[in-house]
Amino acid sequence: MNNTIHLEIKDSAGNTVSFKEDGTRFSETQTLKLLVDTKYTLRVVNKAELDQLDITVNGASVILSQLKDDENSNKVYEGIYCTEDVEKTKKDKRDVLFLQIPIPKSSSLQVPVQCKYYGPNKKSSASWGSSLKTLAISYKVEEAETTLTNTRMRAM
């Protein structure tokens, strides 16, 4: 059975984050752009209810609160991810943001997302690119095992 989780990311002021198309220069074709020392609101939208109300981002637990279902009866959760202890990415390099998302009646989903962390003085560089509407994470569940099938950043 194929499913998709949508992850929306906004800074503390409610602004969407950016991503850019990198082509084949790095291991992935898209790069998420984040600032260090910043709090981000992560909104998880899924058809099914999550078994546990936390996800893991780079090894740190992000506690989720369940919000009202959206207009399509999707389950909506929200939590805060802080990049306080994250180092900025070196020039011409990319980091990997590791997400671990619990999947109902299955194992958790491991999602690597190519990312670049910018220093606080590089806000204009971090905001250059396309505004991220959602990070669509497609997966399938077979016999209680979860397999990542596709991860795609979608613009607004």
MARVEXTOR-446752 format. One record per residue: x, y, z of N, C-alpha, C in turn. Coordinates in pm, whole numbers, plus 50000, padded with zeros to 5 digits. Layout:
// MARVEXTOR-446752
nxx:nyy:nzz:caxx:cayy:cazz:cxx:cyy:czz
X:Y:Z:X:Y:Z:X:Y:Z
...
***
This chain:
// MARVEXTOR-446752
nxx:nyy:nzz:caxx:cayy:cazz:cxx:cyy:czz
50084:49882:50000:50000:50000:50000:50089:50124:50000
50071:50215:49904:50151:50337:49896:50086:50448:49977
50168:50524:50048:50124:50634:50132:50218:50751:50115
50171:50870:50154:50256:50988:50151:50235:51069:50278
50346:51103:50343:50345:51195:50455:50395:51328:50401
50331:51436:50442:50376:51569:50402:50436:51639:50522
50555:51694:50504:50623:51768:50609:50636:51913:50564
50578:52003:50642:50589:52147:50617:50684:52205:50720
50770:52298:50677:50869:52356:50767:50861:52508:50757
50845:52573:50873:50842:52720:50878:50930:52769:50991
50987:52889:50974:51067:52945:51083:50976:53001:51191
51034:53053:51299:50955:53099:51413:50863:53216:51379
50892:53288:51271:50806:53399:51227:50694:53351:51134
50692:53222:51104:50589:53167:51017:50623:53169:50870
50747:53203:50838:50791:53207:50698:50832:53067:50651
50797:53034:50528:50838:52905:50474:50989:52906:50451
51049:52788:50456:51191:52776:50426:51206:52757:50275
51329:52763:50230:51356:52751:50087:51430:52622:50057
51427:52587:49929:51509:52477:49879:51556:52517:49740
51656:52446:49693:51702:52474:49557:51730:52345:49483
51722:52357:49353:51753:52246:49264:51905:52248:49241
51972:52139:49276:52116:52131:49261:52159:52050:49140
52064:51992:49069:52102:51907:48956:52176:51785:49007
52283:51749:48942:52358:51627:48979:52489:51657:49049
52505:51781:49098:52631:51818:49165:52655:51740:49295
52547:51700:49362:52557:51631:49490:52480:51499:49482
52468:51429:49593:52403:51298:49589:52253:51307:49560
52188:51417:49597:52046:51439:49567:52032:51562:49478
51920:51573:49409:51902:51685:49316:51844:51809:49383
51793:51795:49507:51733:51908:49578:51798:51925:49714
51812:52052:49757:51872:52083:49886:51781:52173:49967
51747:52130:50086:51672:52210:50182:51767:52311:50244
51721:52436:50265:51807:52542:50316:51757:52589:50453
51842:52572:50555:51806:52609:50691:51915:52694:50754
51877:52772:50855:51973:52853:50931:52009:52780:51060
52133:52798:51106:52170:52747:51238:52111:52840:51343
52104:52793:51467:52052:52872:51580:51912:52926:51555
51828:52843:51497:51692:52885:51462:51593:52776:51503
51474:52820:51545:51366:52726:51576:51272:52718:51456
51240:52595:51419:51149:52571:51307:51027:52494:51355
50913:52528:51300:50791:52453:51325:50780:52347:51218
50769:52222:51261:50751:52110:51169:50605:52068:51178
50539:52064:51064:50400:52019:51059:50397:51890:50978
50349:51784:51040:50340:51653:50976:50194:51627:50943
50166:51597:50816:50029:51570:50770:50028:51428:50712
49937:51345:50766:49933:51205:50727:49787:51158:50728
49752:51067:50637:49615:51012:50634:49585:50935:50764
49682:50855:50808:49660:50771:50927:49712:50841:51053
49655:50805:51165:49701:50857:51293:49836:50795:51326
49927:50873:51382:50058:50820:51420:50045:50745:51552
50123:50636:51566:50121:50558:51690:50184:50632:51807
50286:50709:51778:50352:50785:51884:50367:50929:51838
50368:51020:51934:50366:51162:51900:50505:51224:51907
50599:51161:51841:50730:51225:51825:50797:51171:51700
50882:51254:51644:50967:51213:51534:51109:51244:51577
51204:51191:51508:51344:51217:51541:51407:51292:51424
51477:51401:51456:51548:51480:51355:51695:51484:51397
51780:51424:51317:51923:51414:51346:51948:51364:51488
51871:51265:51530:51890:51204:51660:51819:51272:51776
51764:51391:51753:51693:51465:51859:51543:51441:51846
51479:51415:51958:51335:51391:51957:51259:51523:51942
51162:51524:51853:51072:51638:51836:50933:51590:51877
50885:51644:51989:50754:51605:52041:50646:51674:51957
50549:51597:51912:50442:51650:51828:50313:51664:51907
50240:51769:51877:50105:51788:51931:50008:51763:51817
49900:51692:51847:49801:51668:51742:49708:51788:51733
49691:51839:51610:49603:51951:51584:49473:51898:51525
49383:51988:51489:49259:51947:51422:49291:51887:51286
49210:51790:51245:49226:51734:51111:49207:51845:51008
49277:51831:50893:49260:51932:50789:49131:51905:50710
49107:51987:50607:48983:51977:50528:48968:51845:50454
49078:51770:50439:49073:51640:50370:49074:51524:50468
49047:51553:50595:49045:51453:50703:49182:51391:50730
49289:51460:50691:49424:51416:50725:49452:51449:50870
49534:51368:50934:49579:51394:51070:49693:51495:51062
49690:51596:51149:49790:51703:51146:49859:51710:51282
49992:51713:51279:50073:51719:51400:50174:51832:51385
50216:51889:51499:50312:51999:51492:50411:51990:51608
50536:52024:51579:50641:52024:51680:50749:52125:51644
50844:52145:51735:50952:52243:51714:51085:52171:51700
51158:52205:51594:51293:52156:51571:51387:52275:51582
51491:52262:51666:51585:52371:51688:51722:52333:51632
51784:52425:51559:51915:52400:51499:52026:52464:51583
52003:52477:51712:52097:52544:51802:52236:52481:51803
52245:52348:51806:52375:52281:51815:52427:52233:51680
52371:52285:51573:52410:52243:51438:52516:52339:51385
52617:52285:51321:52720:52368:51259:52682:52401:51116
52723:52519:51070:52693:52556:50932:52769:52465:50837
52710:52445:50720:52767:52358:50618:52879:52431:50545
52988:52361:50522:53101:52422:50450:53063:52452:50305
53131:52548:50248:53106:52588:50109:53123:52468:50015
53033:52460:49918:53032:52354:49816:53013:52214:49875
52953:52204:49992:52923:52076:50057:52775:52071:50089
52725:51954:50123:52587:51935:50167:52588:51841:50287
52493:51862:50376:52473:51774:50491:52348:51691:50467
52327:51594:50555:52206:51514:50548:52127:51536:50676
52003:51572:50660:51908:51584:50771:51836:51450:50779
51856:51376:50889:51794:51244:50902:51665:51256:50981
51555:51215:50919:51425:51210:50984:51390:51065:51013
51333:51041:51129:51281:50909:51162:51137:50931:51204
51044:50873:51128:50901:50895:51149:50834:50761:51180
50762:50753:51294:50693:50627:51325:50575:50608:51231
50561:50489:51178:50452:50456:51087:50356:50361:51158
50226:50392:51157:50129:50305:51225:50135:50161:51176
50132:50068:51272:50130:49924:51245:50250:49878:51162
50364:49946:51180:50482:49912:51102:50607:49962:51176
50719:49952:51109:50843:50006:51163:50850:50155:51133
50950:50222:51187:50963:50364:51158:51028:50385:51021
51001:50499:50964:51051:50534:50832:51176:50620:50848
51286:50580:50785:51412:50653:50788:51421:50738:50661
51429:50871:50679:51425:50960:50564:51547:51053:50564
51642:51032:50471:51754:51126:50458:51714:51241:50364
51740:51364:50408:51707:51482:50327:51834:51565:50312
51874:51591:50187:51992:51673:50162:51964:51815:50209
52060:51873:50282:52036:52001:50347:52163:52084:50350
52145:52215:50354:52258:52306:50376:52218:52399:50489
52304:52405:50592:52282:52494:50706:52367:52619:50687
52302:52734:50698:52369:52862:50683:52386:52929:50818
52492:53010:50831:52512:53088:50952:52409:53200:50961
52390:53257:51081:52287:53360:51101:52306:53484:51013
52428:53509:50970:52456:53626:50885:52430:53598:50736
52379:53480:50704:52354:53441:50563:52205:53419:50537
52119:53499:50601:51974:53482:50584:51931:53496:50438
51993:53588:50365:51953:53607:50225:51990:53484:50141
52105:53423:50170:52143:53301:50098:52049:53186:50131
52010:53177:50258:51921:53069:50301:51781:53084:50242
51740:53206:50213:51605:53227:50161:51599:53230:50009
51716:53226:49943:51718:53226:49797:51678:53088:49747
51593:53083:49646:51548:52957:49589:51397:52952:49586
51343:52833:49583:51198:52814:49581:51146:52801:49724
51027:52857:49749:50964:52842:49880:50909:52700:49892
50942:52634:50002:50899:52496:50022:50754:52492:50067
50670:52431:49986:50531:52409:50026:50526:52286:50115
50586:52178:50069:50586:52053:50144:50700:51963:50099
50748:51884:50193:50840:51776:50162:50752:51651:50158
50726:51600:50039:50639:51484:50023:50724:51358:50036
50691:51277:50136:50765:51155:50165:50674:51037:50133
50703:50969:50024:50621:50855:49981:50684:50726:50032
50597:50635:50078:50645:50508:50131:50539:50401:50110
50581:50278:50125:50485:50168:50119:50508:50076:50238
50401:50014:50282:50406:49920:50393:50366:49783:50342
50454:49686:50364:50426:49547:50327:50468:49458:50442
50375:49380:50493:50402:49285:50601:50474:49351:50718
50422:49466:50763:50474:49540:50879:50612:49601:50857
50661:49600:50734:50788:49665:50701:50759:49789:50617
50830:49897:50648:50810:50022:50577:50929:50049:50486
50901:50088:50362:51006:50116:50265:50986:50255:50208
51090:50337:50212:51086:50470:50151:51090:50453:50000
50994:50515:49931:50992:50501:49785:51032:50629:49713
51008:50746:49775:51041:50872:49708:51033:50987:49807
51122:51083:49793:51118:51206:49872:51132:51321:49774
51038:51414:49777:51039:51524:49681:50995:51653:49747
51075:51759:49729:51038:51890:49777:50950:51956:49673
50839:52014:49719:50746:52080:49627:50739:52228:49661
50741:52309:49555:50737:52454:49571:50595:52505:49586
50583:52625:49640:50452:52689:49655:50407:52742:49522
***
